[in-house]
Amino acid sequence: MKKILFILLLIGAAVFYFSSVNSLDTEIVQVDQPDTAPEQQKDPIDPAIALEQSLKTYTIEEGDTFATAVETFGIGYGDMLNIVSSSQYIYDFTSVRLGRDLRYRKKGEDVTHLEYDIDNDDKIVVKKTAAGYTAKKEPIPYTYKEAYGEGTILASLFVDGNKAGLSDALILDMAEILGWSIDFATAVQEGDSFKVAYKKRFRNGEEASHGEVYALAFTNMSKTHTATLFPDTEGNRRYYDPDGNSMVRQFLKAPLRYSRITS
């Protein structure tokens, strides 16, 4: 009985995602607005976003090391070593990458706050206290917008996915989600189609890397494969097929992350 209820919930979630987006195609009825309208109140800014926006930025340049980069905005060699030491179990600052940003705040001549993105989801935050430096990992503060894309394969999954507004990274994630059942490197054909509901992420008003894929349907050789994101009994978010089976598999049909997918 529990499995039946779980499957019904799973199917309901997928139907909700796709039907709610498809409803955007329905006719929009315009309603006359009064000449005067109450002033709209702006949503309060997330304190974490406000903090990021207040920080100064240094972008890692060609030839920079962490030591030379932080020296440009006032962190001496001794403090640099203390920062590296206090952060070593979270991130190795000696591995900062070209083009990435170091964000900082100064109080007088001292840098009291330092940030660096570990990846697209998390950042390391270093603070200077009376006792020395402390470091912790924090989620990157994004704002989110639900998004939807669909298309038919005429040239390739990348070309037609891009035309539907999907990034290369999102297309690869789609392929990995369904990679246990479809060989996206060789089996995608002209006439195949896809639908995907996902989160768009924005940082400081600019679109960033995509967020979670909620639901995905891909029709390959007339057979439709679907996946829906759903929490399991332990609260972990996993993808399931319409029968309630987890879509985690030990082996994929083909390695995806380092290959270009074509039709």
C-alpha positions as CSV (number, residue, x, y, z in Angstrom):
1,M,0.0,0.0,0.0
2,K,2.8,2.4,0.9
3,K,4.5,1.8,-2.5
4,I,1.3,2.5,-4.3
5,L,0.8,5.8,-2.5
6,F,4.5,6.7,-3.2
7,I,4.0,5.9,-6.9
8,L,0.8,8.0,-7.0
9,L,2.6,10.9,-5.4
10,L,5.5,10.6,-7.8
11,I,3.2,10.6,-10.9
12,G,1.3,13.5,-9.5
13,A,4.5,15.5,-9.0
14,A,5.5,14.9,-12.6
15,V,2.0,15.8,-14.0
16,F,2.0,19.0,-11.9
17,Y,5.4,20.2,-13.2
18,F,4.6,19.6,-16.9
19,S,0.9,20.6,-16.8
20,S,1.6,23.8,-14.9
21,V,4.1,24.9,-17.5
22,N,2.0,23.8,-20.5
23,S,-0.7,26.0,-19.1
24,L,1.4,28.9,-20.1
25,D,0.3,28.3,-23.7
26,T,-3.4,29.0,-22.8
27,E,-4.9,32.3,-23.8
28,I,-4.1,35.3,-21.6
29,V,-7.1,37.4,-20.6
30,Q,-6.3,41.0,-20.0
31,V,-8.2,42.8,-17.2
32,D,-8.6,46.6,-17.1
33,Q,-6.5,48.0,-14.3
34,P,-7.6,51.0,-12.2
35,D,-5.9,54.3,-12.9
36,T,-4.2,54.3,-9.6
37,A,-2.7,51.3,-7.9
38,P,-1.3,50.9,-4.4
39,E,2.5,51.2,-4.3
40,Q,4.1,47.8,-4.5
41,Q,6.4,46.8,-1.6
42,K,9.7,45.4,-2.6
43,D,10.6,42.0,-1.2
44,P,13.2,42.2,1.6
45,I,16.8,41.3,0.4
46,D,18.3,38.1,1.8
47,P,20.9,39.2,4.4
48,A,23.4,36.7,2.8
49,I,22.9,38.4,-0.6
50,A,23.2,41.8,0.8
51,L,26.5,40.9,2.5
52,E,27.9,39.6,-0.8
53,Q,26.9,42.7,-2.6
54,S,28.7,44.8,0.0
55,L,32.1,43.1,-0.5
56,K,35.0,44.2,-2.6
57,T,36.3,41.8,-5.3
58,Y,39.7,40.8,-6.6
59,T,39.7,38.5,-9.7
60,I,42.6,35.9,-9.9
61,E,44.8,36.9,-12.8
62,E,47.4,35.0,-14.9
63,G,50.5,34.3,-12.7
64,D,48.7,35.0,-9.4
65,T,49.2,32.7,-6.4
66,F,47.0,33.0,-3.4
67,A,49.8,34.8,-1.6
68,T,50.3,37.4,-4.3
69,A,46.5,37.9,-4.8
70,V,45.7,38.6,-1.2
71,E,48.7,40.8,-0.8
72,T,47.2,43.3,-3.3
73,F,44.4,44.1,-0.9
74,G,46.4,44.1,2.4
75,I,46.9,40.5,3.7
76,G,50.5,39.9,4.6
77,Y,52.4,36.7,4.3
78,G,52.0,35.7,7.9
79,D,48.2,36.2,7.9
80,M,48.0,34.4,4.5
81,L,49.7,31.3,6.1
82,N,47.2,31.5,9.0
83,I,44.3,31.6,6.6
84,V,45.6,28.6,4.6
85,S,46.1,26.7,7.8
86,S,42.6,27.5,9.3
87,S,40.9,26.6,6.0
88,Q,42.8,23.4,5.0
89,Y,40.0,21.0,5.9
90,I,37.5,22.9,3.9
91,Y,39.4,24.2,0.9
92,D,43.1,24.4,-0.2
93,F,43.5,28.1,-0.9
94,T,46.8,27.4,-2.7
95,S,44.6,25.9,-5.5
96,V,42.7,29.1,-6.4
97,R,41.8,29.2,-10.1
98,L,42.3,31.8,-12.8
99,G,39.3,34.0,-13.3
100,R,37.7,33.2,-9.9
101,D,36.9,36.0,-7.5
102,L,38.2,36.6,-4.0
103,R,35.6,38.8,-2.1
104,Y,36.7,40.7,1.0
105,R,35.9,43.4,3.5
106,K,38.3,45.6,5.4
107,K,38.0,47.3,8.7
108,G,40.7,50.0,8.7
109,E,43.8,48.2,7.4
110,D,42.7,44.7,8.4
111,V,40.9,42.3,6.1
112,T,38.2,40.9,8.4
113,H,36.2,38.9,6.0
114,L,37.3,36.8,3.0
115,E,35.2,34.6,0.6
116,Y,35.9,32.2,-2.3
117,D,33.6,29.9,-4.3
118,I,34.5,26.3,-3.8
119,D,32.1,25.2,-6.6
120,N,28.7,26.3,-8.0
121,D,26.9,25.4,-4.8
122,D,29.2,26.3,-1.9
123,K,31.8,28.9,-0.8
124,I,34.4,29.1,1.9
125,V,34.0,32.1,4.3
126,V,37.0,33.2,6.4
127,K,36.7,35.6,9.3
128,K,39.3,37.3,11.4
129,T,38.6,37.3,15.2
130,A,40.5,38.3,18.3
131,A,41.5,34.6,18.6
132,G,42.7,34.3,15.0
133,Y,41.0,33.1,11.7
134,T,38.0,30.9,11.5
135,A,36.7,29.2,8.3
136,K,33.5,27.5,7.4
137,K,31.6,26.4,4.3
138,E,28.4,28.1,3.4
139,P,25.9,27.8,0.5
140,I,26.1,30.4,-2.2
141,P,23.1,32.7,-1.9
142,Y,21.0,32.5,-5.0
143,T,17.6,33.6,-6.0
144,Y,15.5,31.1,-8.0
145,K,13.0,31.0,-10.8
146,E,11.2,27.9,-12.1
147,A,11.9,27.3,-15.7
148,Y,10.8,24.9,-18.5
149,G,12.2,23.8,-21.8
150,E,11.2,21.5,-24.6
151,G,12.3,20.6,-28.1
152,T,12.6,18.1,-30.9
153,I,15.9,16.8,-32.1
154,L,16.6,18.0,-35.6
155,A,20.4,18.4,-35.5
156,S,21.8,17.3,-32.2
157,L,20.8,17.3,-28.5
158,F,23.2,20.2,-27.8
159,V,22.1,22.3,-30.8
160,D,18.4,21.8,-30.3
161,G,18.7,22.0,-26.5
162,N,20.5,25.3,-26.8
163,K,17.7,26.5,-29.1
164,A,15.3,25.6,-26.4
165,G,17.2,27.8,-23.9
166,L,19.1,25.0,-22.2
167,S,22.8,25.4,-21.2
168,D,25.3,22.7,-22.1
169,A,25.7,21.9,-18.4
170,L,21.9,21.4,-18.1
171,I,21.9,19.1,-21.2
172,L,24.7,17.0,-19.7
173,D,22.8,16.7,-16.4
174,M,19.7,15.6,-18.3
175,A,21.8,13.0,-20.1
176,E,23.2,11.7,-16.8
177,I,19.8,11.5,-15.1
178,L,18.6,9.2,-17.9
179,G,22.0,7.8,-18.8
180,W,21.2,4.3,-17.3
181,S,18.5,3.7,-20.0
182,I,19.6,5.8,-23.0
183,D,23.0,5.9,-24.7
184,F,23.0,9.6,-25.4
185,A,26.3,9.4,-27.2
186,T,25.0,7.2,-30.0
187,A,21.3,6.5,-29.7
188,V,19.8,10.0,-30.0
189,Q,18.0,10.3,-33.3
190,E,16.3,13.0,-35.4
191,G,12.7,13.2,-34.2
192,D,13.5,12.4,-30.5
193,S,12.1,15.0,-28.1
194,F,12.5,16.3,-24.6
195,K,10.7,18.2,-21.8
196,V,12.5,19.4,-18.7
197,A,11.3,21.4,-15.6
198,Y,14.2,22.9,-13.6
199,K,15.4,25.9,-11.5
200,K,17.2,28.9,-12.9
201,R,19.6,30.4,-10.5
202,F,20.5,34.1,-10.3
203,R,23.3,35.7,-8.3
204,N,23.5,39.5,-7.9
205,G,20.9,39.8,-10.6
206,E,22.8,37.8,-13.2
207,E,21.9,34.3,-14.3
208,A,24.2,31.7,-12.9
209,S,24.5,27.9,-13.3
210,H,21.2,26.0,-13.3
211,G,19.7,24.5,-10.2
212,E,17.9,21.3,-9.6
213,V,16.1,19.4,-12.4
214,Y,12.6,18.7,-11.1
215,A,11.2,16.5,-13.8
216,L,12.4,15.2,-17.1
217,A,10.9,13.4,-20.1
218,F,12.9,12.2,-23.1
219,T,11.3,10.3,-26.0
220,N,13.9,8.2,-27.8
221,M,12.9,5.9,-30.7
222,S,9.2,6.4,-29.8
223,K,9.7,5.3,-26.2
224,T,9.4,7.9,-23.5
225,H,11.7,7.8,-20.4
226,T,10.7,10.0,-17.4
227,A,12.4,11.0,-14.2
228,T,11.0,12.9,-11.2
229,L,13.0,14.4,-8.3
230,F,11.5,13.2,-5.0
231,P,12.8,12.8,-1.4
232,D,13.4,9.2,-0.2
233,T,12.5,7.9,3.2
234,E,15.7,9.4,4.6
235,G,15.1,12.8,3.1
236,N,17.7,12.4,0.3
237,R,16.5,13.8,-3.0
238,R,16.7,11.2,-5.8
239,Y,15.2,10.6,-9.2
240,Y,12.5,8.0,-9.7
241,D,10.7,6.5,-12.7
242,P,6.9,6.3,-12.9
243,D,6.9,2.9,-11.1
244,G,8.6,4.4,-8.0
245,N,12.0,2.8,-8.8
246,S,15.2,4.7,-8.0
247,M,17.0,5.7,-11.1
248,V,20.5,5.3,-9.5
249,R,22.4,2.6,-11.4
250,Q,26.0,1.4,-11.0
251,F,26.7,1.6,-14.7
252,L,25.6,4.1,-17.4
253,K,25.0,3.2,-21.0
254,A,27.9,5.4,-22.0
255,P,30.3,7.9,-20.2
256,L,28.9,11.4,-20.7
257,R,30.7,14.1,-18.9
258,Y,33.7,14.2,-21.3
259,S,32.0,13.4,-24.6
260,R,30.1,15.6,-27.0
261,I,26.5,14.3,-27.5
262,T,25.3,14.3,-31.2
263,S,22.4,12.9,-33.0
